């Protein structure tokens, strides 16, 4: 079975390291982007199976990025991982097609469970 491709998009290096180290232990193919522009380039190279996406990033936030990706890859599963926890942001994430919404600081077991379930 081919390993699943996960794109992690976050402007905080420590979050990228934490999530990529954790998920690579489970034989997922991990790619990281520090901003929306990098993420769009990576999506054009190869469509990911799953995107873990921060909302608050400079230049292009996670909502804007998902709005640009969804027309290219309508079936892509997206999980927002963010410090923003208000109901308005949650609602907007799901309206844009997010599969789930996790607030920071993350619970590693919760992230693993949600990622695993997204591939079932």
C-alpha distances in whole Angstrom, upper triangle without the diagonal:
4,6,9,12,15,19,22,25,28,31,32,30,30,28,26,26,25,22,20,21,20,17,16,16,13,11,11,12,16,19,22,25,29,30,30,31,28,25,26,26,22,22,23,21,18,17,16,14,17,20,22,25,29,32,35,34,37,37,35,34,30,32,33,30,28,30,30,26,26,28,25,22,23,20,19,19,22,23,26,27,31,34,36,36,39,38,39,36,34,35,34,31,30,32,30,27,26,23,25,28,28,31,32,32,29,28,25,24,24,22,19,20,20,17,15,17,16,13,14
4,6,9,13,16,19,22,25,28,29,28,28,26,23,23,23,20,18,19,19,15,14,15,13,10,9,9,13,15,19,22,26,27,27,27,24,22,23,22,19,18,20,18,14,14,13,11,14,17,19,23,26,29,32,31,34,34,31,31,28,29,30,27,25,28,27,23,23,25,22,19,21,18,17,17,20,21,24,25,29,32,34,34,37,37,37,34,32,33,32,29,28,30,28,25,24,22,24,26,27,30,30,31,27,27,24,24,24,21,19,20,20,16,15,17,16,12,14
4,7,9,13,16,19,22,25,25,24,24,22,19,19,20,17,14,16,15,11,10,12,9,6,5,6,10,13,16,19,23,24,24,25,22,20,21,21,17,17,19,17,14,13,11,10,12,15,16,20,23,26,29,28,31,32,29,28,25,27,28,24,23,26,25,22,22,24,22,19,21,18,16,15,17,18,21,22,26,29,31,31,34,34,34,31,29,31,30,26,26,29,26,23,22,20,21,23,23,26,27,27,24,24,20,20,21,18,15,17,17,13,12,15,14,11,13
4,6,10,13,16,19,23,23,22,23,20,17,18,18,15,13,15,14,11,10,13,10,8,5,6,8,11,14,17,20,22,21,22,20,17,18,19,15,14,17,15,12,11,8,6,8,11,13,16,20,23,26,25,28,29,26,25,22,23,24,21,19,22,22,18,19,21,19,15,17,14,12,12,14,15,18,19,22,26,27,28,31,31,31,28,26,27,26,23,23,25,22,20,18,16,18,20,20,23,24,25,22,22,19,19,19,16,14,15,14,11,10,13,11,8,12
4,7,10,13,16,20,21,20,20,18,15,16,17,14,12,14,14,10,10,13,12,10,6,5,6,8,11,13,17,18,18,19,16,13,15,15,11,11,14,12,9,8,5,5,7,9,11,14,17,20,23,22,25,25,23,22,19,21,22,18,17,20,19,15,17,19,16,14,16,14,11,11,12,14,16,17,21,24,26,27,29,29,29,26,25,26,25,21,22,24,21,19,17,16,17,19,20,22,23,24,21,21,19,20,19,16,15,16,15,11,12,15,12,11,14
4,6,10,13,16,17,17,17,14,12,14,14,10,9,12,12,9,9,13,11,11,7,6,5,6,8,11,14,15,15,17,14,11,14,14,11,11,14,13,11,9,6,6,5,6,7,10,14,17,19,19,22,22,20,19,16,18,19,16,15,18,18,14,16,18,16,14,16,14,10,10,10,11,13,14,17,20,22,23,26,26,26,23,21,23,22,18,19,22,19,17,15,14,15,16,16,19,19,20,17,18,16,17,16,13,12,15,13,9,12,14,11,11,15
4,6,10,13,14,14,15,13,10,13,14,10,9,13,13,11,12,15,15,14,10,9,6,5,6,7,11,12,11,13,11,8,10,11,8,8,12,12,10,9,6,8,6,5,6,8,11,14,16,15,18,19,16,15,13,15,16,13,12,16,15,12,14,17,15,13,15,14,11,10,9,10,12,12,15,19,20,22,24,25,25,21,20,22,21,17,19,21,18,16,14,15,15,16,16,18,18,19,17,19,17,19,18,14,15,17,15,12,15,16,14,14,18
4,7,10,11,11,12,9,7,10,11,8,8,11,12,10,12,15,15,15,12,11,7,6,5,6,9,10,11,13,11,8,12,13,11,11,15,15,14,13,10,11,9,6,5,6,8,12,14,13,16,17,15,14,11,14,16,12,13,16,16,14,16,19,18,16,18,17,13,12,10,10,10,10,12,15,17,19,22,23,23,19,19,21,20,16,18,20,18,17,14,15,14,14,14,15,15,16,14,16,15,17,16,12,14,16,14,12,15,17,15,16,19
4,7,9,10,12,9,7,11,12,10,10,14,15,14,15,18,19,19,15,14,11,9,6,5,6,6,7,10,9,7,10,12,10,11,15,15,15,14,12,14,11,7,6,5,6,9,10,9,12,13,11,10,8,12,13,10,11,14,14,13,15,18,17,16,18,18,14,13,11,10,10,9,11,14,15,18,20,22,21,17,18,20,18,15,18,19,17,17,14,16,15,14,14,15,14,16,15,18,17,19,18,15,17,19,17,15,18,20,17,19,22
4,5,7,9,7,6,10,11,10,11,14,15,15,17,20,20,21,18,17,13,11,8,7,5,6,9,12,10,9,13,15,14,15,18,19,18,18,15,17,14,11,8,6,5,8,8,7,10,12,11,10,9,13,14,12,13,16,16,16,18,21,20,20,21,21,18,16,13,12,10,9,9,11,13,16,19,21,21,17,18,20,18,16,19,21,18,19,16,18,16,14,14,13,12,13,13,17,16,19,18,15,17,20,18,17,20,22,20,21,25
4,6,9,8,8,11,13,13,14,16,18,18,19,22,23,24,21,20,16,14,10,8,5,6,9,11,11,11,14,15,15,17,20,20,21,20,19,21,18,14,12,10,8,10,8,6,8,11,11,10,10,14,15,13,15,18,18,18,21,23,23,22,24,24,21,20,17,16,13,12,11,12,14,18,20,23,22,18,20,23,20,18,22,23,21,22,19,21,20,18,16,16,14,15,16,19,19,22,21,18,21,23,22,20,24,25,23,25,29
4,6,5,7,9,10,11,12,14,16,17,18,21,22,23,21,20,16,15,11,10,7,9,13,15,14,14,18,19,18,20,23,23,23,23,20,22,19,16,13,11,9,12,10,9,11,14,14,13,13,17,18,16,18,21,21,21,23,26,26,25,27,27,23,22,18,17,14,12,11,12,14,18,20,23,23,20,21,24,22,20,23,25,23,24,21,22,20,18,16,15,12,13,14,17,17,20,20,17,20,22,21,20,23,25,24,26,29
4,5,5,6,9,10,10,12,14,15,16,19,21,21,19,18,14,13,10,10,8,11,14,16,14,14,18,19,17,20,22,22,22,22,20,22,19,16,14,13,12,15,14,12,14,17,17,16,16,20,21,18,20,24,23,22,25,28,27,26,28,27,24,23,20,18,16,14,14,15,18,21,24,26,26,23,24,27,25,23,26,28,25,26,23,24,22,20,18,17,14,14,15,18,17,20,20,18,19,23,22,20,23,26,24,26,29
4,5,5,6,9,10,11,12,14,15,17,19,20,19,19,15,15,12,13,11,14,17,19,17,17,21,22,20,22,25,25,24,24,22,23,20,17,14,14,13,16,15,14,16,20,20,18,18,21,23,21,22,26,25,24,27,30,29,28,29,29,25,23,20,18,17,13,13,14,17,20,23,26,27,23,23,27,26,23,26,29,27,26,23,24,21,19,17,16,12,12,12,15,14,18,18,16,17,21,20,19,22,25,24,25,28
4,5,5,6,8,10,11,12,14,16,17,19,17,17,13,13,10,11,10,13,15,18,16,15,19,20,18,20,23,23,22,22,19,20,17,14,11,11,10,13,13,13,15,19,18,16,15,18,20,18,19,23,23,22,24,27,26,25,26,25,21,20,17,14,13,10,10,12,15,17,21,23,24,20,20,23,23,20,22,25,23,23,19,20,18,16,13,12,10,10,9,12,11,15,15,12,14,18,17,16,19,21,20,22,25
4,6,5,6,8,10,11,12,14,16,16,14,14,10,9,7,8,8,11,14,16,13,13,17,17,15,17,20,20,19,19,16,17,15,12,10,10,10,14,14,13,16,18,17,16,15,18,20,17,18,22,21,20,22,25,24,23,24,24,20,18,16,14,13,11,12,14,17,20,23,25,25,22,22,25,23,20,23,25,23,23,19,20,18,17,15,15,13,13,12,15,13,16,17,13,15,18,17,15,18,21,19,21,24
4,6,5,6,8,10,10,12,15,16,14,14,11,11,9,11,11,15,17,19,16,16,20,20,18,20,23,22,21,21,18,19,17,15,13,14,14,17,17,17,19,22,21,20,19,22,23,21,22,25,25,23,26,29,27,26,27,26,23,21,19,17,17,14,15,17,20,22,26,28,28,25,25,28,27,24,26,29,26,26,23,22,21,20,17,17,15,14,13,15,13,16,17,14,15,19,18,17,19,22,21,22,25
4,6,5,6,9,10,11,14,15,14,15,12,13,11,14,14,17,19,21,19,18,22,22,20,21,25,24,23,22,19,20,17,15,12,14,14,17,18,18,20,23,22,21,19,22,24,22,22,26,26,24,26,29,28,26,28,26,22,20,18,16,15,12,14,15,19,20,24,26,27,24,23,27,26,23,25,28,26,25,22,21,19,18,15,15,12,11,10,11,9,13,14,11,12,16,16,15,17,20,19,20,23
4,6,5,6,8,10,11,13,11,12,9,11,10,12,13,16,18,20,17,16,19,20,17,19,22,21,20,19,16,16,13,12,9,11,12,16,17,17,20,22,21,19,17,20,22,19,19,23,23,21,23,26,25,23,24,22,19,17,15,13,13,10,13,15,18,19,23,25,25,22,21,24,24,20,22,25,23,22,18,18,16,15,13,14,12,12,10,11,8,11,12,9,10,13,13,11,14,16,16,17,20
4,5,5,6,9,10,11,9,9,6,8,8,11,13,16,17,19,16,15,18,19,16,17,20,19,18,18,14,15,13,12,10,13,14,18,19,18,21,23,22,20,18,21,23,20,20,24,23,21,23,26,24,22,24,22,19,17,16,15,15,13,16,18,21,23,26,28,28,25,24,27,26,22,24,27,24,23,20,19,18,18,16,17,16,16,13,14,12,14,15,12,12,15,15,12,14,18,17,17,20
4,6,5,7,9,10,10,11,9,11,11,14,16,19,21,23,20,19,22,22,19,21,24,22,21,21,18,18,16,16,14,16,17,21,22,21,24,26,25,24,22,25,27,24,24,28,27,25,27,30,28,26,28,26,22,20,19,17,18,16,18,20,23,25,28,30,31,27,26,30,29,25,27,30,28,26,23,22,21,20,18,19,17,16,14,15,11,14,15,13,12,16,16,14,16,19,19,19,22
4,6,6,8,10,10,12,10,13,13,16,18,20,22,24,21,20,23,24,21,22,25,24,22,21,18,17,15,15,13,16,17,21,22,22,25,27,26,24,22,25,27,24,23,27,27,25,26,29,28,25,27,25,21,19,18,16,17,15,17,19,22,23,27,28,29,26,25,28,28,24,25,28,27,25,21,20,18,18,16,17,16,15,12,12,8,10,12,10,8,12,13,11,12,16,16,16,19
4,5,5,7,6,8,7,11,12,15,17,20,21,23,20,18,21,22,18,19,22,21,19,18,14,14,12,12,11,14,16,20,22,22,25,27,25,23,20,23,25,22,21,25,25,22,23,27,25,22,24,21,18,16,15,14,16,14,17,20,23,23,27,28,29,25,24,27,26,23,23,27,25,23,19,18,17,17,16,18,17,17,14,13,10,11,12,9,8,11,12,9,10,14,13,13,16
4,5,5,5,7,6,10,12,15,18,20,22,23,20,18,21,21,18,19,22,20,18,18,15,14,14,14,14,17,19,23,24,24,26,28,26,25,23,26,27,24,23,27,26,23,25,28,26,23,25,23,20,18,18,17,19,17,20,23,26,27,30,31,32,29,27,30,29,26,27,29,27,25,22,21,20,21,19,21,20,20,17,17,13,14,16,13,11,15,15,12,13,16,16,15,18
4,6,7,10,10,14,15,19,21,24,25,27,24,22,25,25,21,23,26,24,21,21,18,17,16,17,16,20,21,25,27,27,29,31,30,28,26,28,30,27,26,30,30,27,28,31,29,26,28,25,22,20,20,19,21,19,22,25,28,28,32,33,34,31,29,32,32,28,29,32,30,28,24,23,22,22,20,22,21,20,17,17,13,13,16,13,11,14,16,13,13,17,17,16,18
4,6,9,10,14,16,20,22,25,26,27,24,22,25,25,21,22,25,23,20,20,16,15,14,16,16,19,22,25,27,27,30,32,30,28,25,28,30,26,25,29,29,26,26,29,27,24,26,23,20,18,19,18,20,19,22,25,27,28,31,32,33,30,28,30,30,27,27,30,28,25,23,20,20,21,20,22,22,21,18,17,13,13,15,13,9,12,13,11,10,13,14,13,15
4,6,9,12,15,19,22,24,25,26,23,21,23,23,19,20,23,20,18,18,15,14,14,16,16,20,22,26,28,28,30,32,30,28,26,28,29,26,25,29,28,25,26,28,26,23,25,22,19,18,19,19,21,21,24,27,29,30,33,34,35,31,29,32,31,28,28,31,28,26,23,21,22,23,22,24,24,24,21,20,16,16,18,15,12,15,16,12,12,15,15,13,16
4,6,10,12,16,19,21,21,23,20,18,20,20,16,16,19,17,15,14,11,10,10,12,13,16,19,23,25,24,27,28,26,25,22,24,26,22,21,25,24,21,22,25,22,19,21,19,16,15,15,16,18,18,21,25,27,27,30,31,32,28,26,29,28,24,25,27,25,22,20,18,19,20,20,22,22,22,19,19,16,16,17,14,11,14,14,10,10,14,13,11,14
4,7,10,14,17,19,19,20,17,15,17,17,13,14,16,14,12,12,9,10,10,12,13,16,19,22,24,23,26,27,25,24,21,24,25,21,20,24,23,19,21,23,21,18,21,18,15,15,16,16,19,19,22,25,27,28,31,32,32,29,27,29,28,25,25,28,25,23,21,19,20,21,21,23,23,23,21,21,18,19,19,16,14,17,17,13,14,17,15,13,17
4,7,10,13,16,16,17,14,12,15,15,11,13,16,14,12,12,9,10,10,10,10,13,16,19,21,20,22,23,21,21,18,21,22,19,18,22,21,18,20,22,20,18,20,19,15,15,14,15,16,16,19,22,24,26,29,30,30,26,25,27,26,22,24,26,23,22,19,19,19,20,19,21,20,21,18,19,16,18,18,15,14,17,16,12,14,17,15,15,18
4,7,10,12,13,14,11,9,12,11,8,10,13,11,10,11,9,11,11,10,10,12,14,18,19,17,19,20,19,18,16,19,20,16,17,20,18,16,18,21,18,17,20,18,15,15,14,15,16,16,18,21,23,25,28,29,29,25,25,27,25,22,23,25,22,21,19,19,20,20,19,21,20,21,19,21,18,20,20,17,17,19,18,15,17,20,17,17,21
4,7,9,11,12,9,8,11,11,9,11,14,13,13,13,11,13,12,10,9,10,12,15,16,14,16,17,16,16,14,17,18,14,15,19,17,15,18,21,19,18,20,20,16,16,14,14,14,14,16,19,21,23,26,27,27,23,23,26,24,20,23,25,21,21,19,19,19,19,18,19,18,19,18,20,18,20,20,16,17,20,19,16,19,21,19,19,23
4,6,7,8,5,5,9,9,8,10,13,13,13,14,12,15,13,10,10,10,11,13,14,11,13,13,12,13,12,15,15,12,14,17,15,14,17,19,18,17,20,20,16,17,14,15,14,14,15,18,20,22,25,26,25,22,22,25,22,19,22,23,20,20,18,20,20,19,19,19,18,19,19,21,20,23,22,18,20,22,21,18,21,23,21,21,25
4,7,8,7,8,11,11,11,13,16,16,17,17,16,18,16,13,12,10,10,12,12,9,10,11,11,11,11,15,15,12,15,18,16,16,19,22,20,20,22,23,19,19,16,16,15,14,14,16,18,21,24,26,25,21,22,25,22,20,23,24,21,22,20,21,21,19,19,19,17,18,18,21,20,24,23,19,21,24,22,20,23,25,23,24,28
4,6,6,6,9,10,11,12,15,16,17,17,16,19,16,13,12,10,9,10,10,7,7,8,7,8,9,12,11,9,12,15,13,13,17,19,18,18,21,21,18,18,16,16,14,14,14,16,17,20,22,24,23,19,21,23,20,18,21,22,19,20,18,21,20,19,19,19,18,20,20,23,22,25,24,21,23,25,23,21,25,26,23,25,28
4,5,5,6,9,10,10,12,14,15,15,14,17,15,12,12,10,10,10,11,8,8,8,6,7,7,10,8,6,9,11,10,10,13,15,15,15,17,19,16,17,14,15,14,15,15,17,18,21,22,23,21,18,20,21,18,16,19,19,16,17,16,19,19,18,19,20,19,21,21,24,24,27,25,22,24,26,23,21,25,25,22,24,27
4,5,5,6,9,10,11,13,15,15,15,19,17,14,15,13,14,14,14,11,10,9,8,10,11,13,11,8,12,13,11,11,15,16,15,16,19,20,18,19,17,18,17,18,19,21,21,24,26,27,25,22,23,24,21,19,22,22,19,20,20,22,23,22,23,23,23,25,25,28,27,30,28,25,26,29,26,24,27,28,25,26,30
4,5,5,6,9,10,11,13,13,13,17,16,13,14,13,13,15,15,12,12,12,11,12,12,15,14,10,13,15,13,12,16,17,16,16,19,20,17,18,17,18,17,18,18,21,22,25,27,28,27,23,24,26,23,21,23,24,20,21,20,22,22,22,22,23,22,24,23,26,25,28,27,23,24,27,24,22,25,27,24,24,28
4,5,5,6,9,10,11,10,10,13,12,10,11,10,11,13,14,12,13,13,10,11,10,13,12,8,10,13,10,9,13,15,13,13,16,17,13,15,13,14,14,15,17,20,20,23,25,26,24,21,21,23,20,18,20,21,17,17,16,18,19,19,20,21,21,22,21,24,23,25,24,20,22,24,21,19,22,23,20,21,24
4,5,5,6,9,10,10,11,14,14,11,14,12,14,15,16,14,15,13,11,12,11,13,11,8,10,11,8,7,11,12,10,11,14,16,13,15,14,16,16,18,19,22,22,25,26,27,25,22,23,24,20,18,20,21,17,17,17,19,21,21,22,23,24,26,25,27,26,28,27,23,24,26,24,21,24,25,22,22,26
4,5,5,6,9,10,12,15,15,14,16,15,17,18,19,16,17,15,14,16,15,17,15,11,13,15,12,11,14,15,12,13,17,18,16,18,17,19,19,21,22,25,25,28,30,31,29,25,26,27,24,22,24,24,20,21,20,22,24,24,25,26,26,28,27,29,28,30,29,25,26,28,26,23,26,27,24,24,27
4,5,5,6,8,9,12,13,11,13,14,16,18,19,17,18,17,15,16,15,17,16,12,13,16,13,11,14,15,12,13,16,17,14,15,15,17,18,19,21,24,25,27,29,30,29,25,25,27,24,21,23,24,20,20,19,20,22,22,23,25,24,26,24,27,25,27,26,22,23,25,23,20,22,24,21,20,24
4,5,5,5,7,10,11,10,13,13,16,17,19,18,19,18,15,16,14,16,14,11,11,13,10,8,11,12,9,9,12,13,10,13,13,16,17,18,21,24,24,27,28,28,27,24,24,25,22,19,21,21,17,17,17,18,20,21,22,24,25,26,25,27,25,27,25,22,22,24,22,19,21,22,19,19,22
4,6,7,10,13,14,14,17,17,19,20,22,20,21,19,17,18,17,18,16,13,14,15,11,9,12,12,9,10,14,15,13,16,16,19,20,22,24,27,28,30,31,32,30,27,27,27,25,22,23,23,20,19,20,21,23,24,26,28,28,30,28,31,29,31,29,26,26,28,25,22,24,25,22,22,25
4,7,9,13,15,14,17,18,21,22,24,22,23,21,19,21,19,21,19,16,16,18,15,13,15,16,12,12,16,17,15,17,18,20,22,23,25,29,29,32,34,34,32,29,29,30,27,25,26,26,23,22,22,23,25,26,27,29,29,30,29,31,29,30,29,26,26,28,25,22,24,26,22,21,25
4,6,10,12,12,15,17,20,22,24,22,24,23,20,21,19,20,20,16,16,18,15,12,14,15,11,10,14,14,12,14,15,18,20,22,24,28,29,30,32,32,31,28,28,28,26,23,24,25,21,20,20,20,22,24,25,27,28,29,27,29,27,28,27,23,23,25,23,19,21,22,19,18,21
4,7,9,10,13,15,18,20,22,21,23,22,19,20,17,18,18,14,13,15,13,10,11,12,9,7,11,10,8,11,12,15,17,20,22,26,26,28,30,29,28,25,24,25,23,20,21,21,18,16,16,17,19,21,22,25,26,28,25,27,25,26,25,21,21,22,20,17,19,19,16,15,18
4,5,7,10,12,16,18,21,20,22,22,19,19,16,17,17,14,13,15,14,11,12,14,11,9,11,10,7,9,10,12,15,17,20,23,24,25,28,27,27,23,22,24,22,18,19,20,17,15,14,14,16,18,19,22,23,24,22,23,21,22,21,17,17,19,16,13,15,16,13,12,16
4,7,10,13,17,19,22,22,24,25,21,20,17,18,19,16,14,17,16,12,12,15,13,10,11,9,6,7,9,11,14,16,20,23,24,25,27,27,26,23,22,23,21,18,18,19,17,14,13,12,14,17,18,21,22,24,21,22,20,20,19,16,15,16,14,11,12,13,9,8,12
4,7,10,13,16,19,19,22,22,19,18,14,15,17,14,12,15,15,12,12,15,14,11,12,10,6,5,6,8,11,13,16,20,20,21,23,23,23,20,18,20,19,15,15,17,15,12,10,10,11,13,14,18,19,20,18,19,17,18,16,13,13,14,11,8,11,11,8,9,12
4,6,10,12,15,15,18,19,16,14,11,12,14,11,9,13,13,10,11,15,14,11,12,11,7,6,5,6,8,10,13,17,17,19,21,21,21,17,16,18,17,13,14,16,13,12,9,10,11,12,13,15,16,18,16,18,16,18,16,12,14,15,12,10,13,14,11,12,15
4,7,10,13,13,17,18,15,13,10,12,14,12,11,15,15,13,14,18,17,15,16,14,11,9,6,5,6,6,10,13,14,16,19,19,19,16,15,17,16,12,14,16,14,13,10,10,10,10,10,12,13,14,12,14,13,15,13,10,12,13,11,9,13,14,11,13,17
4,6,9,10,13,15,12,9,6,9,11,9,9,12,13,12,13,17,17,15,16,16,12,11,7,6,5,6,8,11,12,14,16,17,17,13,13,15,14,10,13,15,13,12,10,11,10,9,10,11,12,14,13,16,15,18,15,12,15,16,14,12,16,17,14,17,20
4,6,7,11,13,11,8,6,9,11,10,10,14,15,14,16,19,19,18,19,19,16,14,10,9,6,5,5,8,9,12,14,16,15,12,12,15,13,11,14,16,14,15,12,14,12,10,10,10,10,12,12,15,16,18,16,13,17,18,16,15,19,20,17,20,23
4,6,10,11,9,5,4,6,9,9,10,12,14,14,15,19,19,19,19,20,17,15,12,10,7,7,6,8,7,10,12,14,13,9,11,13,11,9,13,14,12,14,12,14,13,10,11,10,11,14,14,18,19,21,19,16,20,21,18,18,22,22,20,22,25
4,7,10,8,5,7,9,10,11,13,15,16,17,19,21,22,22,22,23,20,19,15,14,10,10,7,8,8,12,13,15,14,11,13,16,14,13,16,17,16,18,16,18,16,14,13,12,12,14,15,19,20,23,21,19,22,24,21,21,25,25,23,26,29
4,7,6,5,7,10,10,10,13,15,15,16,18,21,21,21,22,23,20,20,16,15,12,12,10,11,12,15,17,19,18,14,17,19,16,15,19,20,17,19,17,20,19,16,16,15,14,16,17,21,22,25,23,20,23,25,23,22,26,26,24,26,30
4,6,6,10,12,11,11,15,16,16,17,20,22,22,23,24,26,23,23,19,19,16,16,14,15,15,18,20,22,20,17,20,21,19,18,22,22,20,22,20,23,22,20,20,19,18,20,21,25,25,28,27,24,27,29,26,25,29,30,28,30,33
4,7,10,12,10,10,14,14,14,16,19,20,20,22,23,25,22,23,20,20,18,18,16,18,17,21,21,23,21,18,21,22,19,18,22,22,19,22,21,24,23,22,22,21,21,23,24,28,28,31,29,26,29,31,28,27,31,31,29,30,34
4,7,8,6,6,10,11,10,12,15,17,17,18,20,21,19,19,16,17,15,16,15,16,16,19,19,21,18,15,18,19,16,15,18,18,15,18,17,20,20,19,20,19,19,22,22,26,26,29,27,24,27,28,25,24,28,28,25,27,31
4,6,5,6,9,10,11,13,15,17,18,18,19,20,18,17,14,14,11,12,11,13,12,15,16,17,15,12,14,16,13,12,15,16,13,16,14,18,17,15,16,16,16,19,19,23,23,26,24,21,24,25,22,22,25,26,23,25,28
4,5,5,6,9,10,10,12,15,16,16,16,17,14,14,10,10,8,10,9,12,11,14,15,16,14,11,12,14,11,9,13,13,11,12,11,14,14,12,13,14,15,17,17,20,21,23,21,18,21,22,19,18,22,22,19,22,25
4,5,5,6,9,10,11,13,15,15,15,16,14,14,11,11,9,12,11,14,12,14,14,15,12,9,11,11,8,7,10,10,8,10,10,13,13,12,15,15,17,20,19,22,23,25,22,20,23,23,20,20,23,23,20,22,25
4,6,5,6,9,10,12,14,15,15,17,15,16,13,14,13,15,15,17,15,18,18,18,15,13,15,15,11,11,14,13,10,13,13,16,17,16,18,19,20,23,23,26,26,28,25,23,25,26,23,22,26,25,22,24,27
4,5,5,6,9,11,11,12,13,15,13,13,11,13,11,14,14,17,16,19,19,20,18,14,16,16,13,11,14,14,10,12,12,15,16,16,17,18,19,22,21,24,24,26,24,21,23,24,21,20,23,23,20,22,25
4,5,5,6,9,10,10,10,12,10,10,8,10,10,13,14,17,16,18,19,18,16,13,14,14,11,9,11,11,7,9,9,12,13,13,16,18,19,22,21,23,23,25,22,19,22,22,19,18,21,21,17,19,22
4,6,6,7,10,10,10,13,12,13,11,14,13,16,17,20,18,20,20,19,17,14,15,15,11,10,12,11,7,9,11,14,16,16,19,20,22,25,24,27,27,28,26,23,25,26,22,21,24,24,20,22,25
4,6,6,7,9,10,13,12,14,13,16,15,18,19,22,21,23,23,23,20,18,19,18,15,14,15,14,11,12,13,17,18,19,21,23,24,27,26,28,28,30,27,24,26,27,24,22,25,25,21,23,26
4,6,5,6,8,10,8,11,10,13,14,17,18,22,21,23,24,23,21,18,19,19,15,14,15,14,11,11,12,14,17,17,20,22,23,26,24,27,26,27,25,22,24,24,21,19,22,22,18,19,22
4,5,5,5,8,7,10,10,13,14,18,19,23,21,23,23,22,20,18,17,17,14,12,13,12,8,8,10,13,15,17,20,22,24,26,25,27,27,28,25,22,24,24,20,19,21,21,17,18,21
4,6,6,9,10,13,13,17,18,21,23,26,25,26,26,25,23,21,21,20,17,16,16,14,11,11,14,16,19,21,24,26,28,30,29,31,30,31,29,26,27,27,24,22,25,24,20,21,23
4,6,9,9,13,14,17,18,22,23,27,26,28,28,27,25,23,23,22,19,18,18,17,14,13,15,17,20,22,24,27,28,30,29,31,30,31,29,26,26,27,24,22,24,24,20,20,23
4,6,6,9,11,15,17,20,22,26,25,26,27,26,25,22,21,21,19,16,16,16,13,11,13,14,17,19,22,25,26,29,27,28,27,28,26,23,23,24,20,18,20,20,16,16,19
4,6,9,11,14,16,20,22,26,24,25,26,24,23,21,20,19,17,15,14,13,11,9,11,12,16,18,21,24,26,29,27,28,27,28,25,23,23,23,20,18,20,19,15,16,18
4,6,9,13,16,19,22,25,25,25,26,24,24,21,20,19,18,15,14,14,12,9,11,11,14,17,20,23,25,28,25,26,25,25,23,20,21,20,17,16,17,16,12,12,14
4,6,10,13,16,19,22,22,23,24,23,22,20,18,18,17,14,13,14,11,9,9,9,12,15,17,20,22,24,22,23,22,23,20,18,18,18,15,13,15,14,11,11,14
4,7,10,13,16,20,20,20,22,21,20,18,16,16,15,12,11,13,11,8,7,6,9,12,14,17,19,21,19,20,19,19,17,14,15,15,11,10,12,11,7,9,12
4,6,10,12,16,16,17,18,18,18,14,13,14,13,9,10,12,10,7,5,5,7,9,11,14,16,18,16,18,17,18,15,13,14,14,11,10,13,12,9,11,14
4,6,10,13,13,14,16,16,16,13,11,13,13,9,10,13,11,9,6,6,5,6,7,11,13,15,12,14,14,15,12,9,12,12,9,8,12,11,9,12,15
4,6,10,10,11,13,13,14,10,9,12,11,7,9,12,11,10,7,8,6,5,6,8,10,13,11,14,14,16,13,11,14,14,11,11,15,15,13,16,18
4,7,9,10,13,14,15,12,11,14,14,11,13,16,15,14,11,11,9,6,5,6,7,9,8,11,12,14,11,9,12,14,11,12,15,16,14,17,20
4,5,7,11,13,13,10,10,14,13,11,14,16,15,16,13,14,11,8,6,5,5,8,9,12,14,16,14,12,16,17,15,15,19,19,18,21,23
4,6,9,12,13,10,11,15,15,13,16,19,18,19,16,17,14,10,8,5,5,7,9,13,15,17,15,14,18,19,17,18,22,22,21,24,27
4,6,9,10,7,8,12,12,11,14,16,16,17,15,16,14,10,9,7,8,10,12,15,18,20,17,16,20,21,18,20,23,23,22,25,27
4,7,8,7,7,10,12,11,13,15,16,17,15,16,13,9,8,6,9,11,12,15,18,19,16,16,20,20,17,19,23,22,21,25,26
4,6,6,7,9,10,11,13,15,16,17,15,17,14,11,12,10,12,15,16,18,21,22,19,19,23,23,20,22,25,24,23,27,28
4,5,5,6,9,10,11,12,14,16,14,16,13,11,12,12,15,17,18,20,22,23,20,20,23,23,20,22,25,23,22,26,27
4,5,5,6,9,10,10,12,14,14,16,14,12,14,14,16,19,20,22,25,26,22,22,25,25,22,23,26,25,23,27,28
4,5,5,6,9,10,11,13,11,14,12,9,11,11,14,16,17,20,22,23,20,19,22,22,19,20,24,23,21,24,26
4,6,5,6,9,10,11,9,11,9,7,9,10,13,16,16,18,20,21,17,17,20,19,16,18,21,19,18,22,23
4,5,5,6,9,10,10,12,11,10,13,14,17,20,19,21,23,24,20,20,23,22,18,20,23,21,19,23,24
4,5,5,6,9,9,12,12,11,14,15,17,20,20,22,24,25,21,20,23,23,19,20,24,22,20,23,25
4,5,5,7,5,9,8,7,11,12,15,18,17,20,21,22,18,17,20,19,16,17,20,18,16,19,21
4,5,5,5,7,7,8,12,14,17,20,19,21,22,22,18,17,20,19,15,16,19,17,15,18,19
4,5,7,10,11,12,16,17,21,23,22,24,25,26,22,21,23,22,19,20,22,20,18,21,22
4,6,9,11,12,15,17,20,23,22,24,25,25,22,20,23,22,18,19,21,20,17,19,21
4,6,9,11,14,17,20,23,21,23,23,23,20,18,20,19,16,16,18,16,13,16,18
4,6,7,11,14,16,19,17,19,19,20,16,15,17,16,12,13,15,14,11,14,16
4,7,10,14,17,19,16,17,18,17,14,13,14,13,9,10,12,10,8,11,13
4,7,10,13,15,13,14,15,15,11,10,12,11,8,9,12,11,9,13,14
4,7,10,12,11,12,14,14,11,10,13,13,10,11,15,13,12,16,18
4,7,9,7,9,11,12,8,8,11,12,9,11,14,14,13,17,19
4,6,6,9,11,13,10,10,14,14,13,14,18,18,17,20,22
3,5,8,10,13,11,11,14,16,14,16,19,19,19,22,24
4,7,9,12,11,11,14,16,15,16,19,20,20,23,25
4,6,9,8,7,10,12,12,13,16,17,17,20,22
4,6,5,6,9,10,11,12,14,16,17,19,21
4,5,5,6,9,10,11,12,14,15,17,19
4,5,5,6,9,10,10,12,14,16,17
4,5,5,6,9,10,11,12,15,16
4,5,5,6,8,10,11,13,15
4,6,5,6,9,10,11,13
4,6,5,6,9,10,11
4,5,5,6,9,10
4,5,5,7,9
4,5,6,7
4,5,5
4,6
4
